[in-house]
Amino acid sequence: MKVVAAYLLAVLGGNTSPSADDLKAILGSVGAEAEDERIQLLLSEVKGKDITELIASGREKLASVPSGGGGVAVAAAAPGAGAAAAPAAAEAKKEEKVEEKEESDD
């Protein structure tokens, strides 16, 4: 993913055909390791292609992927845990109210 990001940064910076050295320089500027194999793979896949068309094509592919939906998983507390937590919460609220009154007297 970082190689793709470096490629896109180079293109956005005005370099319409970034080289492996360009991508290595971008990745090196932020301390990221540049993997030659991944860089060469990306460059071979995008060679001669318009980046805008590639992005549009990718969006179309992602639009067909189902997302969201699904049920929401809710973790229920153990029956005993809720009973123990309630008095502690009530006690904390009482302490908070007492502190507020003391502050308003000053």
N, C-alpha and C positions, 0 to 999 in steps of 0.2 A: 504494500500500500504506500509505503514511503517513497518508493521509486516512481509510482504513478503521480504522487503529490509533487515530487521534484520536477517531473516532466511537465505537469500542468503549470507549475510556477515559472518554468523556463518559457513556456509558450505565452503565458500571460505577460511575461517580461519583454516580449517582442521577438523571441527566438523561435521562428516558425519550424525549425528543424534541429532540435537540441541533440547534441552528440553525447556519447557515454561520458566524456570528460566534463561536459557541462553539468550533467546530472550528478557526477561524483563531486564536483565543486559545490553544488547546492547542498547536497547531503553532508559534505564535510564541514560546511559553514555552520551547521547546527550540531555537529558532533555525532552524526548518524553514520553507521557503517554502510558502505556502498558494496553491494554484492554484484560482481560482474555478470554472473549468470542471469540474474533477474533483470539487470539493466539491458543486457543484450536481447533477452526474450521480449521485453517491452518494446524496445526499438524495432525489432523485427516485426512485431505485430502492428505497430502504428506507422510503419514506413509507407510513405506515399498516401496516407489517409488524412482527411481533414478532421481536426480534433472536435470541431463543432458537430460534425456528422456522427462521430463516434459517441459523443455524449448523448445526442438525440437517440441513437440506436440503443444505447444502454438504458436510457429512461423507458423506452418502449418495452424492453425486456423486463425491467423491474416492475412495470405497471401490471404485467401479467402474473406476477408472483403474489399469492395471497398473503396479506399481512393483517395484523390486528385480530379482530374476532376473538375466538376462543373464550372459554370461561375464565373468570377471575378466581384464582386460588386464594382462599382466605385461611390463614392459620388460626385455629381456635385455641384459646387458652385452656389449660387443664381446669376442671371444675374447682379444685382446691385453690389454685393460684389466684383466681378472680376474687374469691372471698377474702384472701389475705391482703390483696392489694387495695381493696375498697376502704378499709379503715385507715390505712396509711395515707391514701389520697385525701380523705376527709380531714385527717389530722393536719396535713400539709396546708390545706385551704384555711383552716382555723388559724394556724400560725401566721399565714400570709395576711389575713385580715387584721390580726393583732398588730403586726408590724406596720401596716398602713395607718392605723389609728395613731400609733405613737409618732409617726413621722408628721402627721397633720397637726399635731399639737405644738410643734416647734415653731 
